[in-house]
Amino acid sequence: MQFKGETDRYIPLLHYAFKDCPSLNAQIDQAKFNRKDLINITKKYHEEMCTSQMDCIEFETHEAKRSIQLDVTPYIGIIQYKIPSGSSIGLYSSPDLSFLAGVTFAITNKRWMSAFSGCFDVSLSRITSSAQSLNEDNSINVFKHSGTMLSGKLGIRYTYPKGMIRPFAELGIDISSILNGKEKRNERSEKWMDGIFPGYYANAGINFKLSRKNKQMISVRAQFKSLRDVVEKCSFLDGWSSVIGYTF
């Protein structure tokens, strides 16, 4: 094997390092140069050479059993959508305050970058609005818009990695679509706002750990998102939200 040929050249170095312990020669010759074999050689050397009556302190590193950690955070909250200047959304009044529900998946490499996480989020909310206008004959037109906003997000999060209270900040892209969008004019219903609307989001919050040993946390956060209409090449919709979730 090519690998064995590459590692055999280090055997003389081990013989030199442990030359004062000839009983290790056979074990060194058969070493596979993996973590387990090298630890065993060192332990054997300690057993042979440590003749002091005092207790010795042994240091041994342990690989993390699982360096990749997945945190799941279902959450609920509220969102207030806002119509930016020049929007193509076609509403006659500001959207109503709405519920927001979703789940966030955060993946962290605890061994290399424990403070940073890659996040994927999916959420549902409602967007509703109603308005009235007066005709020349004093009759009233009633306009109602409604739909379900499905949003997917992908971003990077930084979390302060110490203590029971851990602030975090996150930034990423948002892809949203309005499902079952309807526009009613005097009870006559029409389809409203098909399409996919990309944008960005930013949020900040605090994780409250429930214990020092386990990863369960209560999470609260505030978020801003901004969507664009790529067909009309203009701003589409902004949203401010606040949520509370449970991380496990």
Long-range contacts (C-beta under 8 A, 24 or more apart in sequence): 7-32, 7-33, 14-41, 18-45, 20-49, 21-45, 21-48, 21-49, 23-48, 24-48, 35-63, 64-110, 64-111, 66-110, 67-109, 67-110, 67-111, 67-112, 68-107, 68-108, 68-109, 68-110, 69-107, 69-108, 69-109, 69-110, 69-215, 70-105, 70-106, 70-107, 71-104, 71-105, 71-106, 71-107, 71-108, 71-117, 71-215, 71-247, 71-248, 72-103, 72-104, 72-105, 72-247, 72-248, 73-103, 73-104, 73-105, 73-106, 73-219, 73-245, 73-246, 73-247, 73-248, 74-102, 74-103, 74-245, 74-246, 75-101, 75-102, 75-103, 75-104, 75-219, 75-243, 75-244, 75-245, 75-246, 76-100, 76-101, 76-243, 76-244, 76-245, 77-101, 77-241, 77-242, 77-243, 77-244, 78-241, 78-242, 78-243, 79-125, 79-239, 79-240, 79-241, 80-239, 80-240, 80-241, 81-127, 81-237, 81-238, 81-239, 82-237, 82-238, 82-239, 82-240, 83-237, 83-238, 84-226, 84-235, 84-236, 84-237, 84-238, 85-235, 86-234, 86-235, 87-229, 87-234, 87-235, 87-236, 87-237, 88-229, 88-232, 88-234, 88-236, 89-193, 89-229, 89-236, 89-237, 90-145, 90-183, 90-192, 90-193, 91-129, 91-131, 91-145, 92-129, 92-131, 92-133, 92-143, 93-129, 93-130, 93-131, 94-129, 95-127, 95-128, 95-129, 96-128, 96-129, 96-130, 98-125, 98-126, 98-127, 98-128, 99-125, 99-126, 100-124, 100-125, 100-241, 100-243, 101-125, 102-151, 102-243, 104-245, 106-157, 114-161, 115-158, 115-159, 115-160, 115-161, 116-156, 116-157, 116-158, 116-159, 117-156, 117-157, 117-159, 118-154, 118-155, 118-156, 118-157, 119-153, 119-154, 119-155, 119-156, 119-157, 119-170, 119-172, 120-152, 120-153, 120-154, 121-151, 121-152, 121-153, 121-154, 121-155, 122-150, 122-151, 122-152, 122-153, 123-150, 123-151, 123-153, 124-148, 124-149, 124-150, 124-151, 125-149, 125-151, 125-239, 125-241, 127-178, 127-237, 141-185, 141-186, 142-184, 142-185, 142-186, 142-187, 143-183, 143-184, 143-185, 144-182, 144-183, 144-184, 145-181, 145-182, 145-183, 145-184, 145-192, 146-180, 146-181, 146-182, 147-178, 147-179, 147-180, 147-181, 147-182, 147-192, 147-193, 148-178, 148-179, 148-180, 149-176, 149-177, 149-178, 149-179, 150-176, 150-177, 150-178, 150-179, 151-175, 151-176, 151-225, 152-176, 153-201, 155-201, 159-207, 163-209, 164-208, 164-209, 164-212, 165-206, 165-207, 165-208, 165-209, 166-206, 166-207, 166-208, 166-209, 166-217, 167-204, 167-205, 167-206, 167-207, 168-204, 168-205, 168-206, 168-207, 168-221, 169-202, 169-203, 169-204, 170-201, 170-202, 170-203, 170-204, 171-200, 171-201, 171-202, 172-200, 172-201, 173-198, 173-199, 173-200, 173-201, 174-198, 174-199, 174-200, 174-201, 174-225, 174-227, 175-199, 176-225, 176-227, 195-229, 195-231, 197-227, 197-228, 197-229, 197-230, 197-236, 197-237, 198-227, 198-228, 198-230, 199-225, 199-226, 199-227, 199-228, 199-236, 200-225, 200-226, 201-225, 201-226, 207-247, 215-247, 215-248, 216-246, 216-247, 216-248, 217-246, 217-247, 218-244, 218-245, 218-246, 218-247, 219-244, 219-245, 219-246, 219-247, 220-244, 220-245, 221-245
